[in-house]
């Protein structure tokens, strides 16, 4: 009896792990090799930038360093899951209004687009928007071409999106 109960609990835990794995889509934006010169010679490590999202309005960006590429990617995924944001999508799977995001020297401008136009964006911004589940948007990156800063600027831009209910709440507080 107790062994059957243990097997059932083990199966439940495995199902939960499978659900957690399949819940988010993970994409690797960039892996860079970093070397540090020390007294004993060069120490090589890898830095990974990853984007995690559920294609339904949740998205996050993570960065991590490790001695191995696979470990760096795993760490970046967990960092991205810690930094998830939730955004509201419209019926046509676009953003509600024009929005800009700044991070460092990077500036991202995003505009809603008509249904069927697709994601018109480049580099890290495109990856962030696709993983978030946004299908129709026009985005332009200005300033620096730093991949990490562009990804973070796009997250900041998406985080500043508001919907009708938030605007109504803010109006009620002011009056």
N, C-alpha and C positions, 0 to 999 in steps of 0.2 A: 504494500500500500504506500509506504513512504517513498519508495523508489519511483512509483508511478507519479506521485505528486511532484517529486523533484524533476522528472522528465517534462511534465506539463509546465512547470515554472520555467524550465530551460527553453522550451519552445516559445513561451510568451516573451521571454527576454529577447530571443532571436528575432521574433516578429517586430518587436519595438525597434531593434537595431536596423532591420531592413526598412521600416517605415521612416526612421530618421535619415537613413542614407538616401532614400529616394525622394525625400521631401524637397531638397534643394539641388539646384544645378550649380556646379562649380566650374569656373573657367579660369585658366591661368593666363594672365596678361603678359607677364614678362618674367624671365629668370635671368639674373645677371651674376657673373662670377666676380667675387670680391676678394682681393688679396691684401693681407696685412703683413707688412714687413716687421719682423721681430728680431731679437738677438740671435735666435737659432735658425733663422731663415724665413721663408714666406709661408704664411698660414692662409690657405685658400678656403673660402666658404661661399655659399650661394644665397642670394636674396631673391625671394619670390613675391610677386604681387598677384593676388587672386581676388576674383569677384564671385560672390555667392548670392543666389537669389532663387525665388520660387516661381518666377514668371507670372506672379499674380499680385505684384505690388510690394514685395519685400526684397530688399537688396542691401548688400554691404561690401565694403572693400577692406582687404587685410594685407598686411606686409609682415614678412618674417625672414630671419636668416638662420641658416643651419649649415653643418658640414656636408650634407648630402642634399641633392635636389629634391628628392621625395620627401624628406623630413621638412625641408623649407616650405614645400607646397602644403603639407599637412598643417604646419603651424600657421601658414597664411590663411588657410581655410577656417581654422578655429578662431583666428583673429577677426576674420570677416563676419563670422557668425555672431561674435560678441558685439559688432558694430552695425547690426541690421537696423534699417529704417523702414517704415511702412508708408506707402504713398497710395493715394486714391487715384484710380484710373477711370476714365470716362467710358461710355458705352462703345465708342469707336477705338478703344485701347490707345488713347493718347493722353497728354497732360491737359489740365483744365485751362491754363492760361500761360502767357509768356513769363519766363523766369530766367534769372541769371544767377550764377554762382561764382564766387571768387575764392581761390586758395593759392596763396603765394603770389607768383606772377602770372598765374593762369586765370583766365576768365572764360566761362562757358555761357553761351546764350542758347536757350531752348525755346522753341515755338511749337504750338500744336499744329498738326497738319490734317488734311482731309483723309478719309478712309481710303486705303489702297495705295497711299504714297510710299509707305515703308519707313524705315529708319534711315534718315539722311544725316549721317554723322561719321566721324572718323576716329580711328584709334581706340583708346581706352573708353572714350565716351560712348561709342557704339556698343561695346561689350557691356557696359553698365546698363544701358537702356534695354538691350535685348534680354539680359538676365532678369531685369525688373519686370519684363512682360509688356513693355511699351512697344506697340507695333507701328504707330504713325506719329512721327515727330521730326522736326528739322532742328539740328544743333550745329553750332559753330564754335570752335575753340579759338581764342585769341590769346596773344601773349606767348608764354613759354610752351614748349613742346614736351615738357617733362611728363612722362606717362602717369606716374603716381599722383602728381599734383592735378593733372587733368581728371583722373578718376575721382579724386577727393572733391574737386570743384563740382563735378557733375552730381555727386552725392549731396553736397550742400545745396545745389540748385533744386534737386528733387525734394529735399527736406523742407525747403521754403514754400512748397506748393500748399495752397489752401483750398478748401472746398466751401460750398455754400453754408453748411451748418456752422463751420468755424467762424465765418464772417458774421453770421447772424448773432452768434454768442458774443463776439467782440463788440458788436453794435449795442447789444443789450447791456453790456457792462458799462459802456461809455454813457449811455442815456440815463 
